[in-house]
Amino acid sequence: MNKNIFNPGFQDIDITSKIVAGLERISEVFKVLLWEKAKLLGLSPIQIQILIFIKYHRMELCNVSHLAKEFNLTKPTISDAVRVLAKKGLIKKVHASSDNRSYAIKLSDSGNAIVSETEDFAQPLKGILDTLDRNDLESTFKTISRLIFKLNKRGILTVQRTCYACKFYSKNGDHHFCNLLEKALQNAEIRLDCEEFELIQ
């Protein structure tokens, strides 16, 4: 038998292949939901993702270099998206005083309005998850957060701001602790995108 992840016959006897195939299906959901919003507004999916990211992240993360890492795309691809967003009046460039070539990106009023129309694109998926048992959700989250951490360690996901990679995180046996917040963390309290995140040096 061909032991390929996408061979349905092999999936029948290999649970990890089933999970990978399931994750691929779920990734398709995000593409479909994003495209639906994109077509309505005359934007590309990555342009919508950039706008949403800018709204919810601090200024030092909102530049072309970081966005390229965040979305695993090249700088020219992000630069093109940013250029179009600026031309449409959805973002503003904030130039650094020391270097006029360096700039951060922030939303204009029009950009904020577009985010208000698009940021709920994943709501259908959240609505379904909200109907599941709390214990199942916590178990799923625990697996996903560990998977993200390990993908980052292998260099497949280039950016993450999860507790596991933060200098403030410590673990004693099965107990998680945040030294910045000075509190124990339950599995469900592990953050995937923490505003206070600082990389372990």
Secondary structure as GFF3:
##gff-version 3
##sequence-region A 1 201
A	DSSP	alpha_helix	8	11	.	.	.	ID=ss1
A	DSSP	alpha_helix	15	41	.	.	.	ID=ss2
A	DSSP	alpha_helix	45	56	.	.	.	ID=ss3
A	DSSP	three_ten_helix	59	61	.	.	.	ID=ss4
A	DSSP	alpha_helix	64	70	.	.	.	ID=ss5
A	DSSP	alpha_helix	75	87	.	.	.	ID=ss6
A	DSSP	beta_strand	91	95	.	.	.	ID=ss7
A	DSSP	beta_strand	103	107	.	.	.	ID=ss8
A	DSSP	alpha_helix	109	118	.	.	.	ID=ss9
A	DSSP	alpha_helix	123	129	.	.	.	ID=ss10
A	DSSP	alpha_helix	134	153	.	.	.	ID=ss11
A	DSSP	three_ten_helix	163	165	.	.	.	ID=ss12
A	DSSP	beta_strand	169	172	.	.	.	ID=ss13
A	DSSP	beta_strand	175	178	.	.	.	ID=ss14
A	DSSP	beta_strand	183	185	.	.	.	ID=ss15
A	DSSP	three_ten_helix	187	189	.	.	.	ID=ss16
###
